[in-house]
Amino acid sequence: MNRIVRNLIANDRWIPALIVVVFLGLAGLEARFIFLAVSTFPGVVTEQPYEHGLHYNDVLVAEAAQKARGWTVRTSYAGSAGAENILLVSVRDKAGAPVTAALVQVVATQVTRHTQAIVTDLKETSPGNYDAQLRLPLGGRWMLRVVVRKGDAIDRHVQDIMIGGRTQS
């Protein structure tokens, strides 16, 4: 070994420098994480949260009314990504009778690097059964938000589905 390396090892002067270098590296890594977190999430969960909070009691009343109605909503979507497939929605009341003449809308969302939302209005094909052509461009997990409107009644249901096919990396 050369004399300089021997002196450094013998004098242990390199230990404080190593500690400083390690902590500077950690600080740089944390700064990178902070930058990524701030640049990819704007922090807005909902627009005008105060105003939404003021109407929270209305939300509770609507949920209680939905629960009292007892409607059941079932969705069916069999297909692969990128192809036109049929989305079926069945709506039944508390007694199991079909809910007819309702307006049914589905919002299919997939949260990837770029959030996708596909809005589809369904048509009644038989009593209580509604369908529409739906093309989901990517495979993976999709969330279906189903809104059923009949008169003043509004029912909201959420269901997750998995779609096979190509996925976004």
C-alpha positions as CSV (number, residue, x, y, z in Angstrom):
1,M,0.0,0.0,0.0
2,N,1.1,3.5,-0.6
3,R,1.9,5.8,2.2
4,I,-1.1,8.1,1.8
5,V,-3.6,5.3,2.1
6,R,-1.8,3.9,5.1
7,N,-1.9,7.3,6.8
8,L,-5.6,7.7,6.1
9,I,-6.4,4.3,7.5
10,A,-4.1,4.7,10.5
11,N,-5.5,8.2,11.4
12,D,-9.2,7.3,10.9
13,R,-9.7,10.8,9.3
14,W,-11.9,9.3,6.6
15,I,-14.7,8.2,9.0
16,P,-16.2,11.7,9.5
17,A,-16.0,12.4,5.8
18,L,-17.8,9.1,5.0
19,I,-20.6,9.9,7.5
20,V,-21.1,13.3,5.8
21,V,-21.1,11.8,2.3
22,V,-23.7,9.1,3.4
23,F,-26.0,11.8,4.9
24,L,-25.6,14.0,1.8
25,G,-26.6,11.1,-0.4
26,L,-29.6,10.4,1.8
27,A,-30.6,14.0,1.6
28,G,-30.4,14.0,-2.2
29,L,-32.5,10.8,-2.4
30,E,-35.2,12.3,-0.1
31,A,-35.1,15.5,-2.2
32,R,-35.8,13.4,-5.3
33,F,-38.7,11.7,-3.6
34,I,-40.2,15.0,-2.5
35,F,-39.9,16.4,-6.0
36,L,-41.6,13.3,-7.5
37,A,-44.4,13.4,-4.9
38,V,-45.1,17.1,-5.5
39,S,-44.8,17.0,-9.3
40,T,-47.1,14.0,-9.8
41,F,-49.9,14.8,-7.3
42,P,-51.4,18.3,-7.3
43,G,-52.9,17.8,-3.8
44,V,-56.4,18.5,-5.0
45,V,-58.7,15.6,-4.0
46,T,-61.9,17.5,-4.7
47,E,-62.7,20.9,-6.1
48,Q,-64.3,23.2,-3.5
49,P,-64.1,20.8,-0.5
50,Y,-65.7,23.3,1.9
51,E,-68.8,23.6,-0.2
52,H,-69.0,19.8,-0.5
53,G,-68.7,19.5,3.3
54,L,-71.6,21.9,3.8
55,H,-73.8,19.5,1.9
56,Y,-72.7,16.3,3.6
57,N,-76.0,15.9,5.5
58,D,-77.7,15.8,2.0
59,V,-75.3,13.0,1.1
60,L,-76.3,11.1,4.2
61,V,-80.0,11.5,3.5
62,A,-79.5,10.3,-0.1
63,E,-77.6,7.2,1.2
64,A,-80.3,6.4,3.7
65,A,-83.0,6.7,0.9
66,Q,-80.9,4.5,-1.4
67,K,-80.6,1.9,1.4
68,A,-84.3,2.0,2.1
69,R,-85.1,1.4,-1.6
70,G,-83.0,-1.7,-1.6
71,W,-82.2,-1.8,-5.3
72,T,-79.6,-4.2,-6.4
73,V,-77.4,-3.5,-9.4
74,R,-75.3,-6.2,-11.1
75,T,-72.9,-5.6,-13.9
76,S,-71.4,-8.0,-16.4
77,Y,-68.7,-7.3,-18.9
78,A,-66.9,-10.1,-20.6
79,G,-64.2,-9.2,-23.1
80,S,-60.7,-8.1,-23.6
81,A,-59.0,-4.8,-23.9
82,G,-59.3,-2.9,-27.1
83,A,-62.4,-4.7,-28.4
84,E,-66.0,-3.6,-28.5
85,N,-67.9,-5.6,-25.9
86,I,-71.3,-5.5,-24.3
87,L,-71.7,-4.1,-20.8
88,L,-74.8,-5.5,-19.1
89,V,-76.4,-3.9,-16.1
90,S,-79.3,-5.5,-14.3
91,V,-81.4,-3.5,-11.8
92,R,-83.8,-5.1,-9.3
93,D,-85.9,-3.6,-6.5
94,K,-86.1,-4.9,-2.9
95,A,-88.7,-7.5,-3.9
96,G,-86.6,-8.7,-6.9
97,A,-88.8,-7.1,-9.5
98,P,-87.1,-5.4,-12.4
99,V,-86.6,-1.6,-12.2
100,T,-87.9,-0.4,-15.6
101,A,-87.8,2.9,-17.5
102,A,-84.7,4.1,-15.6
103,L,-81.8,6.1,-16.9
104,V,-78.6,4.1,-16.4
105,Q,-75.1,5.6,-16.9
106,V,-71.8,4.0,-16.3
107,V,-68.5,5.8,-15.8
108,A,-65.6,3.4,-16.3
109,T,-62.3,4.7,-14.8
110,Q,-58.8,3.3,-14.7
111,V,-56.1,5.1,-12.8
112,T,-52.8,4.6,-14.6
113,R,-50.2,7.2,-15.4
114,H,-53.0,9.0,-17.3
115,T,-56.4,8.7,-15.7
116,Q,-59.0,7.4,-18.2
117,A,-62.7,7.9,-17.8
118,I,-65.2,6.5,-20.3
119,V,-68.9,7.6,-19.9
120,T,-71.6,5.3,-21.4
121,D,-75.4,5.7,-21.3
122,L,-77.2,2.3,-21.4
123,K,-80.5,1.4,-23.0
124,E,-83.1,-0.9,-21.6
125,T,-83.2,-4.1,-23.7
126,S,-85.6,-6.0,-21.5
127,P,-87.4,-5.2,-18.2
128,G,-84.7,-4.2,-15.7
129,N,-81.8,-5.1,-18.0
130,Y,-79.7,-2.4,-19.7
131,D,-76.8,-2.7,-22.0
132,A,-74.4,-0.7,-24.2
133,Q,-71.3,-1.3,-26.4
134,L,-68.2,-0.4,-24.4
135,R,-64.6,-0.4,-25.5
136,L,-62.0,-0.4,-22.7
137,P,-58.7,0.4,-24.3
138,L,-56.4,-1.2,-21.8
139,G,-56.4,-4.3,-19.7
140,G,-56.2,-4.2,-15.9
141,R,-58.4,-3.1,-13.1
142,W,-61.3,-0.8,-14.0
143,M,-63.8,0.8,-11.7
144,L,-67.4,1.0,-12.9
145,R,-69.5,3.7,-11.3
146,V,-73.1,2.9,-12.1
147,V,-75.8,5.7,-11.6
148,V,-79.4,4.6,-11.9
149,R,-82.0,7.4,-12.1
150,K,-85.8,6.8,-12.0
151,G,-87.9,9.8,-11.2
152,D,-86.4,11.5,-8.1
153,A,-84.6,8.3,-7.1
154,I,-80.9,8.2,-7.7
155,D,-78.9,5.0,-6.9
156,R,-75.1,4.9,-7.1
157,H,-73.1,1.7,-7.1
158,V,-69.4,0.9,-7.6
159,Q,-67.9,-2.3,-8.9
160,D,-64.4,-3.3,-9.9
161,I,-63.7,-5.5,-12.9
162,M,-60.5,-7.0,-14.3
163,I,-60.0,-6.9,-18.0
164,G,-57.5,-9.1,-19.8
165,G,-55.4,-8.0,-22.7
166,R,-52.7,-5.4,-23.1
167,T,-51.8,-3.3,-20.1
168,Q,-50.0,0.0,-19.8
169,S,-46.5,-0.2,-18.3
